[in-house]
Amino acid sequence: MSIDPSSLLFILLGFALTFFAGRILGKRWRDRRRERAEQAAREGESRQVRRARERRQPK
């Protein structure tokens, strides 16, 4: 069984598209998960800690 060049090109393009789509989507999901974790940590902070953190952040 031999694979003609057009089939090989189609397979490689499909692989590349899937690979890069997975990387982009994975990064978005990681960023969203990190934001949720940060938000959950902020909800557990006392008022004093929250205000100190807000003062440290640049405007």
C-alpha positions in Angstrom: 0.0 0.0 0.0 1.5 3.3 -1.1 0.5 6.8 -0.1 0.4 9.3 -2.9 1.8 12.8 -2.3 -1.5 14.6 -2.1 -2.7 12.2 0.6 0.5 12.7 2.6 0.1 16.5 2.3 -3.5 16.3 3.5 -2.4 14.1 6.5 0.4 16.5 7.4 -1.8 19.6 7.2 -4.4 17.9 9.3 -1.8 17.1 11.9 -0.4 20.6 11.9 -3.9 22.2 12.2 -4.8 19.9 15.1 -1.5 20.4 16.9 -1.7 24.2 16.8 -5.4 24.3 17.6 -4.7 22.2 20.7 -1.9 24.4 21.8 -4.0 27.6 21.5 -7.1 26.1 23.2 -5.0 24.5 25.9 -3.4 27.9 26.7 -6.8 29.5 26.9 -8.1 26.8 29.3 -5.0 27.0 31.5 -5.3 30.8 31.7 -9.0 30.5 32.6 -8.3 27.9 35.2 -5.6 30.1 36.7 -7.9 33.1 36.8 -10.6 31.0 38.6 -8.0 29.8 41.2 -6.8 33.4 41.8 -10.4 34.6 42.2 -11.1 31.8 44.7 -8.0 32.7 46.7 -9.0 36.4 46.7 -12.5 35.5 48.0 -10.8 33.9 51.1 -8.7 37.0 51.9 -9.4 39.3 54.8 -10.2 42.9 54.0 -6.7 44.0 55.3 -4.9 41.6 53.0 -7.1 42.6 50.0 -6.4 46.3 50.5 -2.7 45.7 50.9 -2.6 43.8 47.7 -4.5 46.5 45.9 -2.0 49.1 47.1 0.9 47.1 45.8 -0.6 46.7 42.3 0.5 49.5 39.9 -2.2 51.7 38.5 
